Amino acid sequence: MHLRNVLLLAATILLAAQANSVYGEGLPVQYGLLGLGDLTTTDQGGPYNVPAVQAFEVEAALASKTAAPGGPFFDRDVLNFLANTECLEATFNTYAAFGEGLPKSLTPGEVIGGKRASLSPEVQAWAEEVALDEQGHVRMVREVLGPNNSVPCPKLDLTGGFRAFFDKALNKTSNPQFDPYANDVNFLLATFSLEEIGSTGDKGSILLVSNPGVANAISGLATSASYQSGVDRHFLWQRRNETVPEYGMTVQQIVMAISNLRDELDGPPETDQPLMNGNPNFIAVPTRRINLVPTDIRGLTFSRTPQQVLRIVTLAGPGDKGGFFPNGVNGKINSTAGYTDAANAYGGYPGNKVKVVSLAAANKANLLNNNITVVKPAPPAVQAEASGQNYKEGGNNPSTSNSAPSSG
């Protein structure tokens, strides 16, 4: 059977299947394989074609590094930005696991709302492992930069930050107020909400640095965070049908809302996914829609620039302050301005000899035509159905069912 026929058959099966109901907004998707992208590199052994999602990420990273306000930024600036987000994750997880803040050697800042979480033995063991990993991440930044070049942890609002984050995601005020330390589910939702910001932000930061030692260290942060978010997703998947009383919604619905908020705040393209996925542009098990590893159609994880990350953790607050960072972040990268920018990557990549050119300029049209199945975008109603949603004409937020899917 030809590849085109296989793809059409797969798309037909996905559309014909009864969609499980999920909570969240519709996505502007296109059925079939995504294109290879519009970039190719001409370094040793090349040329190499850059997949579509990664092409945007390269261009966004170039804009973040060289064109964003306050730039150009260097490796030390990127590490200092990461110190802020690692301080947030490490501080929350350390309080949740051990009931105390970071060691003084990690130069913690003022913290609002830290306390020990009420956890089962199973989740307590996981919380302790994550806390120690996150402390290590802060320690890595301190050691690489040295004591005189590393920014201290900024002021953090844990209780207010999580409440504002969840209330905004769910578009309702929690009753009683959401407490990330109250129980297993609340803790897992809270640490999940941060960890995937960290994993995508760490991965995106690799594109901004030039020193291979620094790049390797940040790669370690990204892979560690990806492992952690995967475990969080597994715990939450097991509890997906449980109701969170503060919002009267299931775990699955809340994860969908968190994913939508993060994706809304960071701008295009899509860089976030819920526990269940009916979008055939992304990998998930079709019959169950399970989505423990958020990836594109090629199984590649997503990236965010520092500006995109900052916009999420401050909840797009005025003056780049708010959310978890009431006074903003420390260091040179401290603004969300240009968070949707993607630089023209053609001409080269800073810090090495890789030349980046357009596929058109490289005359790669035949390669594209021979390897890509072009499919017209499905109508919005069909897109919504494939994601398990009810489409409303003219509405930005399709109405949704609160029923949780069967695991069978």
N, C-alpha and C positions, 0 to 999 in steps of 0.2 A: 504494500500500500504506500502511495506517495506521501511525503511529509505534509503536503498541503491538505490531503484528505484526512490524515491523522489529526491535524490541528482542528480542522472543521468539525470532525466527529467529536473531539474532546470538548470543544466549545458548545456543541449541541447538547451533549450530555450534561454539562454544567448548567446550562440554561434551563434544561428540561427538569432537572432535579428539583424536588420540593425544597425550597429555601427555608432554613431555620431562621427564626426571628432573632434579631440582635438589635441593640440600641445604638444609634449613632446616625451621622449624616451620610448622605449619598456621596459617592466618589466619582470624579470625572475619569472613567476608565476606558480603555480600549481593549477589545478582546483579541487574543492572539499574541504572538511573540512581539516584544518590543524591539525596536531597531537597534543596530549596533552602535548608534550614536553618531556624532558628527566630528569626532576627533580621531586623529591617528598620530602616532609618534614615530620619529625617524632616528632613534638612537640605535646602539649596537644590536645587531640581530633582528632589527625591525624591518618594515614598519609594524607597529602594533595598533590594533583598533581598540578604542575605548568604548565599552558598553554605554548605552544611553544614560542610565542613572549616574554612572561614575563620571561620564563626561560633564554633567552638570556639577557634580561635586568638585571636580578639578577646577572648573571655572569659578565656582563659588569660593573655593579656597584661595585662588589667586586674587579675587576681589577682596577677600577678608584680609589677606596678608599685605597687599600693596596699595589698595585703593580706599580702604575704610578710613573714616576719620581717626586721626591720631597715628596712623601708620606712616611709613611701612613698619611692620612688626618683625621682631627677630625671635630666635628660639627662646631666649630668656623671658620675653613678653608672653609667649604662648605657655611656657611652664608656669609663670606666675598667675596667668588666668586660670589654669587648671588647679592651682593651689586653692583658689576660691571654691570651686565646685567639689574638689576632694575634701576640703574642710567641712563643707555642708554634709556630704554623705558620711564622712567619718564621725562627725560630731553626733549626728542623729543616731547612727548605729551603735556608737559607743554608749550613749545614754541609754538606749533601748536595751542593750545587752547587759550592761554593768552598772547602770545607775549613776554614772559619773561622766565628766567631760574628758576631753583629750589631755594627754600628758603635757606638762609645761614645755617639754622639749620640742613639741610641735607647734608652739606659739599660738595657742587658741585665742579667740576673741570673746567678746561678750555674747552670751547665749540666753535667749528667752525660751523657756518652756521645755527644758530637758529633764527627763526622769526615766526610771527603769520601766520597761514594758512588762505587762502581765502575760506571760507566754507559756505554752505547753512545753514539756521537756524537748520534744522534737524540734519545735521552732526556736526554742531558746538556744539549742546547740547551733542551729544555723545562724542565728543572730550574732552569736559570739564569733563564729568564723568570719562573717562579713565584717564585723567591727574591727577585728584585727587586720584583715586585708585592707580595709579602708585607712586605718592608721598607717599601714605600710605605704600606701599611696602618697599620703601627705609627707611621710618621711622621705620617700624617694625624691620628691620635688625639692625638699629642704637640702638634701645631700647633694643633688646635682647642681643646684644654684649656689650653695654655700650660705652661711648664716647672714651675710651682709647683702645679699642680692635677692633673697626670698621674702615675699610680702607675708605679713602675718594673716591669720584667719580674720575675715571681716566679722562684723556684728551679724548674728544669725537669729531669725525668729522661727523657731521650729513649730510651736503650737499654732500661732497665728498664720504662719506660712502654709502649713498643711490644710488648715481650715479654709483659708482663702482659695487655695489651689483646688480643693475638692468641691467647694461650693460653686466656684466659677465653672468647673468642668461639668457639674451636674445641673447648673442653672437653678439651684435651690439652696436654701439655708438649712444646714443640718440641724436636727432636733432629736436628742440633745446634741450639743456641739461635738463635731467629729474629734476624736482623741486617737492619735496614731499609736499611743501606747496601751490602749485599752485591752486588746486581745490579739490573738494570732492573725485574724483576718485584717484588722485595721493596720497592724504593723506590716504585714505583707503587702497590702495595697500601698502603704506609704513608701516603703523601701523600693517597691517596683516603680512607683511614680518618679523617683529620682534616678534609679539605676540605669534605666534606658536612655535618659538624658545624658548620663555619664558615658555609656558605651558608645553612643553615636557621636557625642562631642569629642571623646578621646580619639576615636577613629578619624574624625574630620581634622583634628589638630595635627595628625601625622603629616598631612599635606602642606602644612604651614611651616614646617621646620626643615633645616638643611643638614644639621649635624647627624650622622648616622647613629651615634650613641644615644642622642636625645630621641631620635625617631624610634629606636628600638625600645627605649624605656617607655615612651608613650604607647607604643604597640602593646607592651605588657599591661598598661592600664586598661587599654581597650579590650583586650582578650579577657582579662580578669573580670571587668564589668559585664562583658557578654555572658560569661559563665554564670555570674551572679544573677543577672536578669533572667537567664534561662531557668535557673532553680526557682526564682520567684514566680515565673510563669507556671511552672509545674505545680507548685503549691497552690496557686490561685486556680489553675485548671481543675484540680481535685476538689476545690471548694466553690466552683463556678455557680452552682445553684443555690448557695447559701444567701440569705438575705442580710444586708447590712442595715440594722434598724435605724441608724441615724438618717438614712436617706430613703428607706423603704424600697430598696432596689437590690438586685442580685449582684454578686461579685462580677459576673460576666458583663452586666450592664455598666457597672462602674468602671471596669477596665476599658470598655469601649469609649466611655465618656472621657477618661483620662487620655487615651490615645488620640481622640479627636481634638482635645484641647491642645495637646502638645503639637499636633500637626497644624492646627489653626495658627498658633502663635509663631511657629518658626517659618511660616510662608511656604511657597511651593519649592520643590515638588513634594509628593507624599514621602514621608520619612518615618511613619509610625503605623503600627497595626495592632489590632485587638487580639484577644485570645482565640477568636474564631474569625475565619476569613472566607468570604464567598467570592472574592474578586479574582478572576482567573489570570490577571496580570501578575499575581504574586503566588508564591508557593504555599500550599496548604493541602492537607489530605482531603480530596474532593468529597468523599462520602461522609466524613465527620467534621470537616472544616477546622480541625485542630490546628493551632498556629502557635507553637511554643517557640519557634525561631523565626522572628520577623525578617523576611528577605524579599528581594525582587524575584523575577521569574528565573533568574540564573542562580538563585540561592545565595546571592551576595547581600551582606548586611549594609545598613545605611550610615550616612555621615551627616554631621551638622557642624557648621562653623561656630566659633566662639560667640559671634553676634546672635546667631539663632539660639544657642544655649542660654545666653543671658536674657533674651527676650522671654523665654519660658520660665526661668527660675525667678524673674522679677514680675511675672504676669503682665509684661508689657507696661509696667508702671511708669508714671511720669518721671523724667530725669533719670531713667534706667535704675530706679530704686523701687523696692516693694517686694511683695511675696516673701521669699525666704531671706532677702537681703534688704532690710529697711534702709540702710545707708549706701546701698550699691556695693560693688566689688572693689577690691584693691588691685593696683597694677595699672599698666598702660592700656590694656584692652579692657575698657570699662563702659563702652557705649554700644547700643544696639543699632546705631545708624548704619544703613546699608545692609541690613540683615537679609534682604531679598536680592542683593546684587549678585550677578555672575559676570566675572570679567571676561573679556575676549582673550581666550587662552592661546590663540594662534601666535606663533612666533617663538615660544620657548617657555620653559619652566624654571623659575629662579633656583639657583643653587646647584644646578647640574647641567649637563650638555644635551639634555633631551629637547628636541625640537618638536613642537606640537603644531600641526597644520590641519586644515579642514580636509575631510574626505573628498570633497569636491575638487579642491586644489590638488589633491594627491591622485585624482582620477580613479576613485574607488567605486564608481557607480556600478560597474558590473559585479563586483564583489557583493555589494549590497543587494542588488536585484536577484542574485543567485542564492542568497542565504536568508532572506527575510520574507515572511508571509505578511503582506499588507492587508489589514482588516479595518473596515470602517468602524468608527466608534458606535457602540450600541446606543439606542435611545435612552434618555435618563430613566424612564420607568423600568427598562430592562436592567440597567445598571443597579438600580435600587433593589430589584428583585433578586439579583445575583448575590447581593450583600445581605439578603434577608430582611429587607426594609420595605415599607409602604411609601410609594412616591406620591407627593402632592404637587400638582402643577403650580409653578410659580413660587414655590416655597423653598427656602434654603435648607430647612431641616425636615426631612421626611418623617412622618409619624411612624412610630415603632411599636412593636409588641413587647411586653415585658416578660413573656414566657421564655424560659430557658430551654435550650435544645437538649435532646436526648443524647446520651453518650454512645448509644448503640448504633 
